[in-house]
């Protein structure tokens, strides 16, 4: 079976230095602020995704005709689990996600979180084997997220389908389900040495839906009922119930999570790294 590589964590420099630290856990893992700081998270318990993927120009394998429809379905899967978090979906005016905002150093409009096709990354370099990348820009003190645009490689082959991976084509819904996990603050459990079944693993697989480990991860960040989370499975995940979005421009880090695809000519594998 051919498999697409959806990511090893890749840290790129965006408007200065970048830093990405994974918090050791027994299962799911969050994106953490430096020095064993809090897990990054949306202080309001909500994030807006501005969808700009558009029409597929025909009928996809799963019967949909729009890339954005698959983005909506992926976002709704995260919302539906019942954690104290939800995605709002919009198709508002396009705002260039590569323009650094004055004062905070983050790409794009704060909280805009555009989901866009792009032939290259914001630093002007081509994607290469990267299928998609999420840039998490967050306050290094509180862990509060400022912005998290998602870039999908417009030169990579995509369709939309359920079930086992198909050779030579990426499943847009599966890729976005993974990337939207990064947007809300989750990282790769397998990169922290865990062996679990999860959409958030750094390897694309036949898994095409959220798994119990993914759901446990979002609940660790956004407990139903709010309050501070001190889940023992996610050391360093300390979120104050009083976190606010004020003064987010003081200390922010943009961390990039990239998703890779299999190069043509490589031998088929059941699992390969994802970002």
C-alpha positions, 0 to 999 in steps of 0.5 A: 500500500502506498502511503503519503507522509503527512509530517515530521515536525519542521521548524522554520524561521518566520519573522525571526527565530522559531522554537517548537517544544514537544511536551513528554506525555504518556499519550497525546501531546500538546504544543508547548511554550518554551521552558516547559511552559503551558500548552498553547491554546485559544484563550476563548475556547474558540477559533475561526477558520477562514476557508479559501480552498474553493470548488474542486472543479468536479466531483471528488471520490467521496461525492463532495464537489468542494474542498471547503466542504471537506474542511468544514467536515474536518473542523466539525469533527473536532467541535463535535467531541464536546470539549470546551472548544469549537471551531467557527467557520467563515469564508470572509475576505481574503487576507494575505497570511504571509504579511507580518502584523505590526506589533506582534510578529505573527503572520496574517490577521490575529485570529483569522486562521486562513486555510489556503492553497499556496505554491510556496511557503511564506519565506519564498521557498517551494514546498518540496515534499510538504503537503501542508503546513500550519503556523502556530503563533502564540504568546510564550508566557501564557501559551495563548494562540494569536494566529494559526494559518494553514497552507496547503500545497497547490502543486501536490495531488489531492482528492477526498476519500475515506478508508485506506490510503490510495497510492499517489493521491492525498486525502484532503479531509484527512490532511486537514483533520490533522492540521486542525488538530495543530491549529487547536494546539495538539502535537504528534504523540509518536514524536514524544515516543508514544505508540498510540492510534491517532490522527495526530500521529506524525505518520499518515495511515489508514486512520481517517477519523479522530481516535480516542487518543485525539479526543483525550488530547483536546479535552486535556487542553479544553476541559468540559466546564473550563478551569485549569487542566493538570492532566498527568498525561501531559506534563507542562500543560498548565492553562490558567482559567484567567488567560486572556488575549491581552498584550499578546504582542509582547513575546510570540513565537511562530512555530511551523508544522509541515506535512510531507508526501511520499516522493514518486519512486519511493517504495510503498510503505504502510506508514510514513512521517506526517507533520 
